[in-house]
Amino acid sequence: MIERKYYQLQLGYGFIRDSIEDCWEPWMKIADEILADEELIEPVYEALRRRRPKSSTRGRKGTPAEVALRMLALKHMRNWSFDTLEREVRANLVYRVFTRVGAEKVPDAKTLARIEADLGPEVFQQVQARIVGIAKEKKAVAGRKMRLDTTVTETNILRTAVRKIFNAERIVMQS
């Protein structure tokens, strides 16, 4: 069964959150405020509900959509592997509060990898579009225009030309 978030907090959660509030990094406070948006959680929740035919109403409880979104955001921000993400969240109270895991069991690396694969690029595009919308509303980032030239030309290259390129590169690297 998939839920949007953990609705019932543990008894000591408030005390823990208050005691580690000053340990949060500045980006975490901003990200926490943005990730609290219900419109961000909704596409993740719907995608997790569609994983199996009756996963929204039956079976054991899975990772809530809010926790999955926050864990994947933390993984992206820190450029961690799934194993590192699991280990760090399990050991660090600040990350537990940020990801809203609290005193619950931290999802293992394999579960998080499956969740990321099941969400797919469409959900990530929806989430990214919403984050950009929130940033525009709050005027958090000044937007700029950028032009990219990605012209690609297809041609046949002779083996001798490739050898010359590699030799030139080798000579430059040696000097």
Secondary structure, DSSP 8 states (H G I E B T S, - for coil): ---SS--S--TTHHHHHHHTGGGS-HHHHHHHHHHT-HHHHHHHHHHHHTSSTTTTTSSS----HHHHHHHHHHHHHHT--HHHHHHHHHH-HHHHHHTT-TTS----HHHHHHHHHHHHHHHHHHHHHHHHHHHHHHT-S-----------------HHHHHHHHHHHHHHHH-
